[in-house]
């Protein structure tokens, strides 16, 4: 399963008032593992950034003067996300802005004008509200709840927030796999920069140790099953399962 964790930063909050995307960050997950493939672009919005928005993400119009326009990166973005499930926190906001940018593309570019039909969408804000009703469920609150380190998040940033959301999403949905493996060769111990790298764990060659129950433990287990059977009117599921296994084995002999 391929998923793209996506976030945007914008010139303001209201897409219906012509506010634009100024940053897109996306992180690829395949089978719940971070692949290391990201999409990250700053964009020239061709309009002023609201002061309130600038206070949130710290990006100014001067920072974006030489950045590409959305139309310049649209094909690359569509190729990166096509066919994946988008994982977005407060999806209505980001999807609304991406759809508005797609709708502005000139005729004849051959790209979709909406995300619908191109990607599925999973809203982690709605998921968090179902899992934690009545609690704060913004990204910072979820990081605290799931023990995700976001101390480096002084300002919002699309790629940074997508990376953090990927960790939060995996923790929310069963944990796994934000183990970040160093892509560079490991340094020898004592070299500049410390030990570096990630050492592989080697499984011992010895076979798996199996500890069997003693006669006393088996007898105590049977006494407990007797109590369960008595309390349930003879409907002890554990013993019924044992009986079913015996019958199945006999049928295969």
C-alpha positions as CSV (number, residue, x, y, z in Angstrom):
1,X,0.0,0.0,0.0
2,X,1.4,3.4,-1.0
3,X,0.5,6.5,1.1
4,X,1.7,10.1,0.8
5,X,1.7,12.2,4.0
6,X,1.1,15.7,2.7
7,X,1.1,19.2,4.2
8,X,0.9,22.8,2.8
9,X,1.7,26.3,3.9
10,X,-0.3,29.1,2.4
11,X,-0.6,32.9,2.2
12,X,-3.7,32.9,4.4
13,X,-6.5,30.7,5.6
14,X,-9.3,31.4,3.2
15,X,-8.9,29.7,-0.2
16,X,-12.2,31.4,-1.4
17,X,-10.5,34.8,-1.0
18,X,-7.7,33.8,-3.4
19,X,-5.1,32.7,-0.9
20,X,-2.4,30.5,-2.5
21,X,0.0,27.7,-1.6
22,X,3.6,28.8,-0.9
23,X,5.0,25.4,0.3
24,X,4.2,21.8,-0.3
25,X,5.8,18.9,1.6
26,X,5.0,15.2,1.0
27,X,6.5,12.0,2.5
28,X,6.1,8.6,0.9
29,X,5.1,5.5,2.9
30,X,5.0,2.1,1.3
31,X,3.5,-0.7,3.4
32,X,3.7,1.6,6.5
33,X,7.4,2.2,6.0
34,X,9.1,5.5,5.2
35,X,10.8,5.1,1.9
36,X,13.0,8.3,2.0
37,X,11.2,9.7,-1.1
38,X,9.9,13.2,-0.5
39,X,8.4,16.0,-2.6
40,X,9.2,19.5,-1.3
41,X,8.8,22.8,-3.1
42,X,8.5,26.4,-2.2
43,X,6.2,28.4,-4.5
44,X,5.8,32.0,-5.6
45,X,2.1,32.7,-4.8
46,X,1.9,35.9,-6.9
47,X,0.2,37.7,-4.1
48,X,1.0,39.1,-0.6
49,X,1.3,36.8,2.4
50,X,-0.9,37.7,5.4
51,X,1.0,38.8,8.4
52,X,-0.9,36.2,10.5
53,X,0.2,33.4,8.2
54,X,3.8,34.7,8.2
55,X,3.8,34.5,12.0
56,X,2.9,30.8,11.7
57,X,5.4,29.7,9.1
58,X,7.9,32.5,8.9
59,X,8.0,32.6,5.1
60,X,8.0,36.0,3.5
61,X,7.3,37.2,-0.1
62,X,11.0,38.1,-0.4
63,X,11.9,34.4,0.4
64,X,9.7,33.3,-2.6
65,X,10.7,35.9,-5.1
66,X,12.7,33.4,-7.2
67,X,10.6,30.3,-6.4
68,X,8.6,28.5,-9.2
69,X,4.9,28.9,-9.6
70,X,2.5,26.1,-8.9
71,X,2.0,25.5,-12.6
72,X,5.8,24.8,-13.0
73,X,5.7,21.9,-10.5
74,X,2.1,20.6,-11.0
75,X,3.0,17.7,-13.3
76,X,5.8,16.5,-10.9
77,X,3.4,16.8,-7.9
78,X,0.6,14.9,-9.7
79,X,3.1,12.1,-10.7
80,X,4.3,11.8,-7.1
81,X,0.9,11.5,-5.5
82,X,-1.1,9.7,-8.3
83,X,-2.7,6.5,-7.1
84,X,-1.7,6.9,-3.5
85,X,-3.8,7.5,-0.4
86,X,-3.1,11.0,0.9
87,X,-2.7,11.2,4.7
88,X,-3.5,14.8,5.7
89,X,-4.2,16.5,9.1
90,X,-7.4,18.6,8.6
91,X,-7.6,17.4,5.0
92,X,-10.4,19.8,3.9
93,X,-8.0,22.7,4.2
94,X,-5.1,21.3,2.2
95,X,-7.3,19.5,-0.4
96,X,-9.2,22.8,-0.9
97,X,-6.0,24.7,-1.6
98,X,-4.5,22.0,-3.9
99,X,-7.8,21.8,-5.8
100,X,-7.8,25.6,-6.3
101,X,-4.3,25.5,-7.6
102,X,-5.1,22.7,-10.0
103,X,-8.2,24.6,-11.2
104,X,-6.0,27.6,-12.1
105,X,-3.9,25.6,-14.5
106,X,-4.2,26.7,-18.1
107,X,-6.3,24.6,-20.5
108,X,-4.5,21.9,-22.4
109,X,-2.0,20.9,-19.7
110,X,-3.5,17.4,-19.4
111,X,-3.6,17.4,-15.6
112,X,-6.6,16.8,-13.4
113,X,-8.4,19.8,-11.9
114,X,-9.2,18.1,-8.6
115,X,-7.6,15.5,-6.4
116,X,-10.8,13.4,-6.4
117,X,-10.3,10.5,-8.6
118,X,-6.5,10.9,-8.5
119,X,-6.0,10.0,-4.8
120,X,-7.9,8.7,-1.8
121,X,-7.7,10.9,1.3
122,X,-7.4,9.9,5.0
123,X,-7.9,12.8,7.4
124,X,-5.9,12.2,10.6
125,X,-7.8,15.0,12.4
126,X,-11.1,13.1,11.9
127,X,-9.4,9.9,12.9
128,X,-7.9,11.5,16.1
129,X,-11.3,12.9,17.0
130,X,-12.8,9.5,16.8
131,X,-10.0,8.0,18.9
132,X,-9.8,10.8,21.4
133,X,-13.1,12.5,21.6
134,X,-13.3,15.8,23.6
135,X,-9.5,16.2,23.6
136,X,-7.1,18.5,21.8
137,X,-6.1,16.8,18.5
138,X,-3.8,19.3,16.8
139,X,-0.4,18.1,15.7
140,X,1.4,19.3,18.8
141,X,-1.1,17.7,21.1
142,X,-0.9,14.4,19.2
143,X,2.9,14.5,19.4
144,X,2.7,14.9,23.2
145,X,0.1,12.1,23.4
146,X,2.2,9.6,21.4
147,X,5.6,10.6,22.5
148,X,6.8,12.1,19.2
149,X,9.6,14.5,19.5
150,X,8.6,17.8,17.9
151,X,11.0,20.1,19.8
152,X,12.5,21.2,16.5
153,X,9.2,22.6,15.3
154,X,9.5,26.2,16.2
155,X,7.6,27.3,13.1
156,X,5.2,25.4,10.8
157,X,6.8,24.0,7.7
158,X,5.2,21.8,5.1
159,X,7.9,19.1,4.8
160,X,8.7,19.2,8.6
161,X,5.0,18.9,9.5
162,X,4.5,16.0,6.9
163,X,7.5,14.2,8.5
164,X,6.1,14.6,12.0
165,X,2.6,13.7,10.9
166,X,3.9,10.5,9.4
167,X,5.3,9.5,12.8
168,X,2.0,10.5,14.5
169,X,-0.1,8.6,12.0
170,X,2.0,5.4,12.3
171,X,1.8,5.6,16.1
172,X,-2.0,6.3,16.0
173,X,-2.7,3.3,13.8
174,X,-0.6,0.6,15.4
175,X,3.0,1.9,15.6
176,X,5.8,0.8,13.4
177,X,8.2,2.0,11.6
178,X,9.7,5.4,11.8
179,X,13.1,3.8,12.3
180,X,15.3,6.2,10.3
181,X,18.2,4.2,8.9
182,X,21.3,6.2,8.0
183,X,21.7,6.3,4.3
184,X,25.5,6.9,4.6
185,X,28.1,4.2,5.3
186,X,28.7,3.7,9.0
187,X,31.8,5.5,10.4
188,X,34.4,3.5,12.3
189,X,34.2,3.9,16.0
190,X,36.3,6.8,17.2
191,X,36.2,8.6,13.8
192,X,35.1,12.2,13.5
193,X,31.4,12.6,14.0
194,X,31.1,9.7,16.5
195,X,30.2,6.1,15.8
196,X,27.6,7.0,13.1
197,X,25.5,4.6,11.1
198,X,23.2,1.9,12.3
199,X,24.5,-1.5,13.2
200,X,22.5,-4.5,12.1
201,X,21.3,-6.9,14.8
202,X,22.4,-10.4,14.2
203,X,20.0,-13.2,15.4
204,X,21.8,-15.9,17.3
205,X,22.1,-19.2,15.5
206,X,20.6,-21.2,18.4
207,X,17.2,-22.5,18.0
208,X,14.1,-21.1,19.7
209,X,13.9,-22.3,23.3
210,X,10.5,-23.9,24.1
211,X,9.5,-24.1,27.7
212,X,6.7,-26.7,28.3
213,X,4.3,-26.5,31.2
214,X,5.0,-28.7,34.2
215,X,2.6,-31.3,35.5
216,X,1.6,-29.0,38.4
217,X,0.9,-26.1,36.0
218,X,-1.2,-28.4,33.7
219,X,-3.2,-29.6,36.7
220,X,-3.8,-26.0,37.9
221,X,-4.9,-25.1,34.3
222,X,-7.4,-27.9,34.3
223,X,-8.8,-26.8,37.7
224,X,-9.3,-23.3,36.3
225,X,-11.1,-24.7,33.3
226,X,-13.4,-26.7,35.6
227,X,-14.4,-23.4,37.3
228,X,-15.0,-21.7,34.0
229,X,-17.1,-24.6,32.7
230,X,-19.1,-24.6,35.9
231,X,-19.7,-20.9,35.8
232,X,-20.7,-20.9,32.1
233,X,-23.0,-23.9,32.2
234,X,-20.5,-26.1,30.4
235,X,-19.7,-23.6,27.7
236,X,-15.9,-23.5,28.1
237,X,-14.6,-22.1,24.8
238,X,-11.0,-23.2,25.4
239,X,-12.0,-26.9,25.9
240,X,-14.3,-26.7,22.8
241,X,-11.4,-25.4,20.8
242,X,-9.3,-28.3,22.1
243,X,-12.1,-30.8,21.1
244,X,-12.3,-29.2,17.6
245,X,-8.6,-29.6,17.1
246,X,-8.7,-33.3,18.1
247,X,-11.6,-33.9,15.7
248,X,-9.7,-32.1,12.9
249,X,-6.6,-34.1,13.5
250,X,-8.6,-37.4,13.5
251,X,-10.2,-36.5,10.2
252,X,-6.8,-36.0,8.6
253,X,-5.4,-39.4,9.7
